[in-house]
Amino acid sequence: MTARRVLWIIIPMLLLVVLAGGGALAWLLLRSPSQTARLVVLGPSKQVRLLDARGTEQVLAENAKTDGFSFPATAPDRRRLAYVVEDERGAAIVLLDVVSGDRKELYRSRESVPIDLAWSPDGKYIVFLAGEQLTAQIVPADGSQPAHLIAAGAPSYFAWSPDSGTLLLHLGGHTLEGGHVATYRPGETQSHPLLSDPGFFQAPAWAIDGQHFFYVAQPPISSAKPTIDDIKSDIVRISTEGKDPTRLVREEKSDLRIIRAPNSDQIAYNIRGPEGFGPLKLIDGANPAADSAGPSTGSGGTSGQAGSGTAVRSFPIVCDYSARSAE
């Protein structure tokens, strides 16, 4: 109970401000190398439109849900688009073949609106969040089976491996909240717990080699009455079996957001602590000559301290949302 009371104090201090707009733009790569790129535009109203470089417009849907986080998701084959509709019968995921115009429903629910749709890299599955607890569900893109729950624990964040063989999940928040990192392989009924020490962060990130991933770990807390001074966020590179953890950097009293570069293992991350947002930082996760003992040791470190051989580059933050939220 003590840890839970402490979290009521710590979590509000570390939560990031989420700004949700009424519309969105997304690049849609429905093209061959010889074709020009096309752009999916949401809105006005419930429209989903396709625009090309010449300004030609094609309305793909008139009844899409375009608010919240129910954004369309483009398939890796560059010709299918999954989007969400909401009507008197509930909410549904609709799959559109942009070339043929064929549509089919993959999921429908009267209670749960699907959000955060994400294709597997091989285009065979779509993972999404649904329900008040935003639990992770999966559905085959061919509609051969109904969607089913793959992981319990809210909130849920996930990332596909490059070969589509494994879905990595961060479930339930911080370790003090009972959070954990789990894996799921298509065809299985449920996910399997892998790590029990997640810190304050959202989605993990796969390494380029597909054999390692990056996540934020909380070192062991020895105090019987944890305080915010016990909150430490270690960015760790670890194998898919949960072995050989290597700490890349430690930030004190911080909630981190991490993202890997598209073509390298460079990790960009942003922090927020008791003083608000910190700078954007960059580290190289490909050559982790850092603390090979990893998060299990709980070894000391200062804010932004990296292990030997891991350089941290810091950049001024572009937008200070903390100032805006105080207005």
N, C-alpha and C positions, 0 to 999 in steps of 0.2 A: 504493500500500500504506500510505503514511503516513496518508492521509486515512481509510482504513478502520480502522486501528488507533485513530485518534483517536475514531472513532464508537463503538468498543466502550466507550470511557470516557464519551462524551457521552450516548449514547442511554439507558443505565440511569438517568442523573441526571434525564432529562427525561420518562421514561415516566409516564403517568398510571395510577393504580390503577383497575382495572375490577372492579366488584363485581357478580357475577352471582347472582341469587336463584333459588330453586327454582320460583317462579311469577311471574305478571305480570298486570297489568290493562291494558286498552286500550279507549279510547272507540271505539265502533262506530256510525257515523252512518248506519245503515240505516233512514232515516226520511224522510218528507216534512215540511215545516214544521209540519203539523198534528199530527204524531205525537210521542210522547215519545222521548227518546234511549234507546238500549239499550247495554248494556255487555257486552263479551266478557270472559270470565273463563277463565283457563287453570288446569287442575287441579281437584280433586285427581287424581293419577295422570295418565292420558293424555287426559283430557276437555277439550273446548272447549265452554263453555256460554254461552248468551245470556240475559241478565237484563234485564227492563224495570223501569220505575219502580214498578210494582205488586208487584214481587218474583216475577213469573212467570218460570219457568226453562225453557229449551229446550236440550237437549243437541245440539250441532251435530256433534260427532265424539267417538268413544270411543278412537281410536287415534292421536291427534296426538302429535307430539314437542313436549313442553312445557318442555324444559330447554335450556340453551345460549342461542343467539340465533335459534333457528328459530321466531320469533313469527309468528302469523297477520297477514296484511295485508289491510285492507279496501279494496275497489275504490272509485273515485270515484263510481260509479253507485249506491252505497249498498245494493246487494243481493248482491254477490259477495264471497266470502272465500277467500283463498288460504292454505293451511296446509300444514305438513310432516308426513309420516308416516314411520315407520321400522319395518321388519319384516324377516323372513328374506330377502326379495328385495332389500334395500337401503333407500334413502331416496327419497322422492318428494314432489313438490309437487302437491297436490290442489286443484282449484278447485270450490268449493261455491256453488251458487245458493241463497241462503237462502230465497227465496220458493218456488221450485219443488222444491227438494231435490235437484236434479240435481248429480252429481259427475263430474269427469273428471280424469285425470292429465295434467299438462303436462310433467312431467320425472321421470325415474327414473334412479338410478345405484346400483351396488353399492359404489362406492368413495367417493363424495363426498356429504356431507350439506349441503343448501342452507341458507343462513342469510341474514338481513338482506334479506328480500323487500321490494321497493318497486315499486308500480304507477306507470306513467306517468300524468300528470294526465288524459289522455284515456281511460284505461282499456284501452288496446290492448296494452300490453306489461307484463311483469314482469321486473325486473332482480334478480339475486341473486348471492351469493358462494358458491363451492363449491371443494372440494378443499383439500389441505394448504396450498396457496399462497393460498387465498381469492381466486381470480381471478373477475372479473366475467363473468357470462353473462346472456343475454337470451332470453326465450321469448314468442311471441305468446299473448295470453290466450285466443284462440279455438282454440288447439291446432292451427292450420293448418301449423305448422312446428316441428321439434324445437328445443330450446335449443341455442345455440352460444356459444362463447367470443368476447368482443368486445374484451378487453384483457388483455395479459400484464403482469405486474409486481405483486409482492406487497409490502405489503398494498394493497388496492384500496378506495377510497372514492369515492362518486359522488353526484350531485344532478341531478334532472331540471329542465329549463327549464320555465317556466310553460306554454308552448304545446306541450310534449311533443316538440318538434322536435329537441332536442339533449340528450344526456347528457354531463355534465361529470364527468371522472374525475381523481382524484389517485392516481397509480400509483407504487409502488416506494419510497415514503418521501422522505427528504431528498435534495436535489440531490447531496450528497456520496456518497449511496448509489446514484446513477443514477436517482433519481426524476424524474418529470415530470408535467405536467398535460396531459390529452388530451381530445378531444371525440369523440363517437360519435353518428351519426344513424341512426335505425331504417331498416333496409333495407340498410345497408352491412355489409360483412363484418368489418371491424376498425375500431378507433378510430384517430385521427390525432393525433400529438403536437402540442402547441400551445405550451407553456412548459417551459423546462428548469431553472427556478430555485426549485422549491418549498422552503420551510423546514420546520420541525417543526410539523405540524398534521395533521388528518384530512380531513374532507370540506369542499370549497368550498361557497359559498352564492351563489345567483343573486340579482341585484338585481331589484326590483319590475318594472322596465321590460323584463326579459328580454333586454336588449341588452348588459348588463354583468354581471360577477360579482365576487365577493370571494374572495381566497385569501391564503395566507401565503407570502411570498417571502423567500429568503435573499439578501441583497446579495452582490455578488462578493467572494470571499476572495482577497486578494493574497498572503497568506503561503504559503510552500511547505510549512510544517508547521503546519496549522491547530490551534488550541486552542479551548477552550470560550469564550474571550473573543471569538473570531471569529463565534460563533453569534449572529445577530440575526434577529428575526422581524418582518417588515414586513407589516401588513395592507394589501392593495392592492386598489383598485377598477380593473378593466380591462375593455375591450370584448371581446365574444365572438370577435373576430378576433385577440385578443392585442395590441391597439394602445392607445395613450393610457393607460398605467398611471399611477395616482395613489396615492401612499403616504398612508395615513390615519394610521397610528401605527406606532411601532417599540418593540418590547420586546427587552431584552438577555437573552441566555442562556436563552431561554424556549421551551417547547413550548406552543402555543396550541390552544384549542378554540373555534371560532367558530360562531355561529348567528344568522340574521337574524330580525327580528321578523316575525310573520305578515302585517302590513298596512303595513309601512314598511321603509325601508332602514337602520333602526337595527341595529347589530351588537353583540351581547353576546359577550364572550369571557372565558375563564378561562386563567390562565397557570400553568405549573409550571416552576420553575428549580431550581438547585442547593440552594436553601433550602426547597424544597417548594412547596406551593400558594400562590399569591398571591391577591389580591382578585378579585372579579368586576368587570369593567369594561364600560362602554357608550360607543359612539361613534356619530355620525350619518354614515352612508355615502351619504346622498342629496345632501349638499352638500359634496363633497370639495374644499374650498379648501386642499388640502394640497400636498405636494411633487409637482408635476406631472411632475417628471423621473422619478418612479417608482423601481422597484427596481433598474433598470439602472445607476444612478449610484453606488450604494453610498455615498451621502452619510451623514454622521455623524448621530448622534442618541443620546439617553439613554433609559433604560428608561421606557416610557410616554410618550415624547415624540411629540406629534402635529404635523402640519404646521399652518401658520397657518390659522385658521378652523375647525379640527376640534377640538371640545372632547371631553375624555375624562372620564367620570364613573366613580368608583371606589366599590365597595361591599364591606363586609367579607364574607369567604367564610362561607357558612352552615355547611359541614361540613369539618373538617380531617381528611381521610383519612390524611394522612401520620402524624398522631399515632396513629391507630388501627392503621396497619400496623406501627408500631414496638412495639406491645404484645406 
